[in-house]
């Protein structure tokens, strides 16, 4: 056999190529873009409302890096227990497994099972959507003229049932008490090993302000997602109300007031002033309960222990515990995105969900002049 015919093809058909789901002239294993930062990820959170226990977990595939990984992080009191899994992945399929972690799509867009087998933290949880999933506005961020984030995402609120096992202690998850939110996103965002910093990192933008608030009420769900430049110019504005029949009502241009704890940028409460499609005001008051910093144990930007898409070798897993009262850990909290449990009121309706927020550096609308500015 000649050297030419003996070579392994650059790409071969995979299981998904049997289905009429292609959107480019490429096999499904190949992303339509050659950007190294292409990703495809699931994110979930779960909580029992009182703040005693909160879980954040997710699964991601990075086709152009040849990596698949997952994580689960549980907060009880002031301690976060985190487990992570990573492996090589060259194909794309319906198998959502890496190491001891697995996602099963029981009923697309409605019922998902999440399993994690690890001595530190085990999961056997089933998610049920309370309202239809809603597609969010496209999310784009630029460094100069280059997209550093160009992604699509859908969001959903729902409830959980099953069991969490923390070092052998079983925690019952009752769907009447346990709520949460989830999203599926895909596109381009910084993943894997860091790229050369270059001009964008040297000159920077001066600040980062982000707010993501999906909330579940008895009769409707609300999803608000906002991003602003240091001068307050809004680069992303998406606010909708979702009803059981799947109809979606736009809620205009939200005005946000955040009550930060004195001496910090920790959000203790917030008010969202929205408008219904007929122009009437819709106000939501939020109180944060507890939270998990996504850059401490969850692999999001700034996590020094592990980042999504990093090549860790084949069949890799790792676990760690983080004491949030340890000054070395507590000092990292302000410099990234934190997912807070949100207790909400909208008129007479009570709701629960997520208050995901980051305010780093300058943000003129809230009076933060620079990186070290805090609330009075």
C-alpha positions in Angstrom: 0.0 0.0 0.0 1.4 3.4 -0.9 2.2 6.0 1.7 -0.6 8.2 0.2 -3.4 5.7 0.6 -2.1 4.5 4.0 -2.7 7.8 5.7 -5.6 8.4 8.0 -8.2 10.7 6.4 -8.3 14.2 7.8 -11.9 13.5 8.8 -14.2 10.5 8.5 -18.0 10.2 8.7 -19.4 10.0 12.3 -22.7 8.7 13.7 -24.4 12.1 13.3 -23.6 12.2 9.6 -26.4 9.7 9.1 -29.0 12.3 10.0 -30.2 15.3 7.9 -28.8 17.9 10.3 -25.8 19.4 8.4 -25.6 23.1 7.9 -22.3 23.2 6.0 -20.6 20.9 3.4 -18.5 19.5 6.2 -18.9 16.3 8.3 -20.5 17.0 11.7 -17.1 16.3 13.4 -15.7 19.5 11.8 -16.9 22.9 13.0 -17.9 25.4 10.3 -15.1 27.7 11.7 -11.5 26.9 12.2 -11.3 29.3 15.2 -9.7 27.4 18.0 -12.2 28.8 20.5 -15.3 27.1 19.0 -17.3 25.5 21.9 -20.6 23.7 22.5 -21.7 23.7 26.2 -24.4 22.9 28.7 -24.8 24.8 32.0 -27.1 24.0 35.0 -27.7 25.3 38.5 -29.8 23.9 41.3 -30.7 25.2 44.8 -33.1 24.6 47.6 -34.1 28.2 48.0 -32.8 28.7 51.6 -29.3 29.1 50.4 -27.9 26.2 52.4 -27.0 24.2 49.3 -26.3 25.4 45.8 -25.0 23.4 42.8 -23.5 24.6 39.5 -22.5 22.0 36.8 -21.8 21.8 33.1 -20.5 19.8 30.2 -18.6 21.2 27.1 -17.1 20.0 23.8 -14.3 21.9 22.1 -14.0 20.3 18.6 -11.0 22.3 17.4 -9.1 21.6 20.6 -10.0 17.9 20.6 -11.2 18.2 24.2 -14.4 17.3 26.1 -14.8 18.2 29.8 -17.3 18.6 32.6 -17.5 20.0 36.2 -19.7 20.0 39.2 -19.4 22.4 42.1 -21.5 22.3 45.3 -21.6 25.0 47.9 -22.7 24.2 51.5 -22.1 27.0 54.0 -18.8 28.6 53.1 -17.2 25.6 51.4 -17.3 24.7 47.7 -16.6 21.1 46.7 -15.6 20.8 43.0 -14.9 17.8 40.8 -13.8 18.0 37.1 -13.3 15.6 34.3 -11.5 16.0 31.0 -10.6 13.7 28.1 -9.7 13.7 24.4 -12.7 13.9 21.9 -12.2 13.9 18.2 -15.7 13.1 17.0 -19.1 14.6 17.8 -22.0 12.4 18.8 -25.0 12.0 21.0 -22.8 10.5 23.7 -22.6 13.3 26.4 -20.1 11.5 28.6 -16.6 12.3 30.0 -15.1 10.2 32.7 -17.6 9.7 35.5 -19.9 12.4 34.2 -22.9 12.0 31.9 -25.8 13.9 30.5 -28.9 12.1 29.2 -31.4 14.0 27.1 -34.6 12.2 28.2 -37.0 14.6 26.4 -35.4 17.4 24.3 -36.0 20.9 25.6 -37.9 19.6 28.7 -36.3 16.7 30.7 -32.6 16.2 31.2 -30.8 13.7 33.5 -27.3 14.7 34.9 -25.1 12.0 36.5 -21.7 12.3 38.2 -19.8 9.4 39.8 -17.1 10.7 42.1 -16.3 9.9 45.8 -16.2 13.7 46.6 -19.4 14.6 44.8 -22.0 12.4 43.2 -25.2 13.4 41.2 -28.2 11.6 40.0 -30.5 14.5 39.1 -33.4 15.0 36.6 -34.2 18.4 35.3 -37.8 19.3 34.2 -38.4 22.5 32.4 -41.2 24.6 33.9 -41.7 26.7 30.8 -40.5 26.4 27.2 -36.9 27.2 26.5 -36.3 30.7 25.0 -33.7 31.7 22.5 -31.6 34.7 23.6 -30.3 37.5 21.4 -26.9 36.7 19.8 -24.0 37.6 22.0 -21.0 39.3 20.4 -17.8 40.8 22.0 -15.0 42.3 20.0 -11.3 42.9 20.7 -10.6 45.5 18.0 -12.3 43.9 15.0 -11.9 40.3 16.1 -14.8 38.5 17.7 -13.7 37.0 21.0 -17.2 35.9 21.8 -19.8 35.2 19.1 -22.4 32.8 20.5 -26.0 31.6 20.6 -27.8 30.5 23.7 -31.2 29.3 24.9 -32.3 29.5 28.5 -34.9 27.7 30.6 -36.1 27.7 34.2 -37.3 24.5 35.9 -37.1 22.1 38.9 -34.9 19.2 40.0 -35.5 15.7 41.4 -33.0 13.1 42.6 -30.0 12.8 44.9 -26.8 14.6 45.5 -24.1 12.7 47.4 -21.4 14.7 49.2 -18.6 12.5 50.4 -21.1 9.7 51.1 -23.9 11.9 52.6 -27.0 11.7 50.5 -29.0 14.9 50.0 -32.5 14.4 48.8 -33.6 16.7 46.0 -37.3 17.3 46.1 -38.8 19.0 43.0 -41.2 21.0 45.2 -38.2 22.7 46.8 -35.4 22.5 44.4 -35.4 24.9 41.5 -32.8 26.2 39.0 -32.0 27.5 35.6 -30.1 26.1 32.7 -28.7 27.2 29.3 -27.2 25.7 26.2 -24.7 27.8 24.3 -22.4 27.4 21.3 -20.2 29.5 19.1 -16.9 31.2 19.9 -15.5 32.2 23.3 -12.1 32.1 25.0 -11.4 28.4 25.9 -8.4 26.2 26.5 -4.9 27.5 27.0 -4.6 31.2 27.0 -3.7 32.9 23.7 -0.9 35.5 23.5 -2.3 38.6 25.3 -1.4 41.1 22.6 -2.7 44.6 22.3 -6.3 43.9 23.6 -4.9 42.7 27.0 -2.5 45.6 27.2 -4.9 48.4 26.4 -8.1 46.7 27.6 -11.5 48.3 27.9 -11.2 49.6 31.4 -14.1 47.6 32.8 -16.6 44.7 32.5 -20.2 44.9 33.6 -22.6 41.9 33.1 -26.0 40.9 34.4 -27.9 37.7 33.6 -31.2 37.1 35.5 -33.5 34.1 34.6 -36.4 33.9 37.1 -39.2 31.3 37.6 -42.6 32.5 38.8 -45.7 30.3 39.1 -47.4 31.7 35.9 -44.4 32.9 33.8 -40.7 33.1 33.6 -38.5 36.2 33.0 -35.1 36.2 31.4 -33.0 39.4 31.4 -29.5 39.6 30.0 -27.5 42.8 29.8 -23.9 43.9 29.2 -22.5 47.4 29.3 -19.3 49.2 28.5 -17.5 51.3 31.2 -19.4 54.4 30.1 -22.7 52.6 30.4 -23.2 52.0 26.7 -25.3 48.8 26.5 -23.9 46.3 24.1 -26.4 43.6 24.9 -30.1 44.1 25.9 -32.5 41.2 26.0 -35.5 41.1 28.4 -38.5 38.8 27.9 -41.3 37.1 29.7 -42.2 33.5 28.8 -45.6 32.0 29.3 -46.7 28.3 29.5 -47.9 28.2 25.9 -44.5 29.3 24.7 -45.5 32.9 23.8 -42.7 35.4 24.5 -43.3 39.0 25.5 -40.5 41.6 25.1 -39.9 43.7 28.2 -38.2 46.7 26.7 -35.0 48.5 27.9 -34.6 47.5 31.6 -33.5 50.1 34.2 -31.4 48.3 36.8 -30.6 49.5 40.4 -28.2 47.3 42.4 -27.7 47.6 46.1 -24.1 46.7 46.8 -22.8 45.8 50.2 -20.8 48.7 51.6 -17.0 48.4 50.9 -17.6 45.8 48.2 -19.2 45.1 44.8 -21.3 42.3 46.3 -24.9 42.7 45.2 -27.3 42.2 48.1 -30.5 43.3 46.3 -31.6 44.8 43.0 -34.6 46.3 41.3 -35.4 45.6 37.6 -37.8 48.2 36.1 -39.2 46.7 32.9 -42.1 47.5 30.6 -44.7 45.1 29.1 -45.6 45.1 25.4 -48.5 47.5 26.1 -46.2 50.0 27.8 -47.2 49.3 31.4 -44.4 49.2 34.1 -43.3 45.8 35.4 -41.1 45.9 38.5 -39.1 43.0 39.9 -37.4 43.3 43.3 -34.6 40.8 44.0 -32.7 39.7 47.1 -29.6 37.5 46.7 -29.3 34.6 49.0 -25.9 32.8 48.4 -23.7 32.3 45.4 -20.9 30.4 43.7 -18.1 32.4 42.0 -17.7 30.7 38.6 -13.9 31.3 38.6 -13.5 29.3 41.8 -13.9 25.6 41.0 -16.1 25.9 37.9 -13.4 26.6 35.3 -14.7 30.0 34.0 -12.4 32.9 33.2 -9.8 33.6 35.8 -9.9 30.2 37.5 -6.2 29.4 38.1 -6.8 25.7 38.8 -8.6 24.7 35.5 -10.2 26.3 32.5 -12.8 24.9 30.1 -11.2 23.3 27.1 -7.7 23.0 28.6 -5.8 19.9 27.6 -5.2 17.9 30.8 -4.4 14.6 29.2 -6.5 11.6 28.6 -9.0 10.3 31.3 -8.2 13.2 33.7 -10.2 14.0 36.8 -9.6 16.1 39.8 -11.4 17.3 43.0 -10.8 20.1 45.4 -12.4 22.0 48.3 -12.5 25.7 48.6 -12.9 27.6 51.9 -14.5 30.9 50.9 -13.4 32.4 54.3 -9.8 31.7 53.5 -8.3 35.1 52.6 -6.4 33.6 49.6 -9.7 32.4 48.2 -11.9 35.3 49.3 -9.6 37.7 47.6 -10.3 36.1 44.3 -14.1 36.4 44.5 -14.5 40.1 43.3 -12.6 39.5 40.0 -15.0 37.4 38.1 -18.7 36.4 37.6 -20.7 35.1 40.5 -23.9 33.1 40.3 -26.2 34.1 43.1 -29.5 32.5 44.1 -32.2 35.1 43.5 -35.4 35.5 45.5 -37.7 37.7 43.5 -41.0 39.6 43.9 -43.1 40.8 40.9 -46.2 42.4 42.3 -47.9 39.6 44.3 -45.9 36.9 42.6 -43.0 35.2 44.3 -40.2 33.8 42.1 -36.7 32.2 42.4 -33.8 32.0 40.0 -30.4 33.2 39.2 -28.7 36.6 39.6 -25.5 36.3 37.7 -23.4 39.4 38.0 -19.9 40.8 37.4 -18.7 44.4 37.9 -15.0 44.7 37.4 -13.2 48.0 36.8 -14.8 51.2 35.7 -18.6 51.5 35.4 -19.9 55.1 35.2 -23.6 54.4 35.9 -22.9 52.9 39.3 -20.1 55.3 40.1 -17.2 52.9 40.0 -14.3 54.9 38.7 -11.6 52.3 38.5 -10.6 48.7 39.4 -10.5 49.4 43.1 -13.7 51.4 43.5 -16.3 49.9 45.8 -19.7 50.9 47.2 -19.9 53.4 50.0 
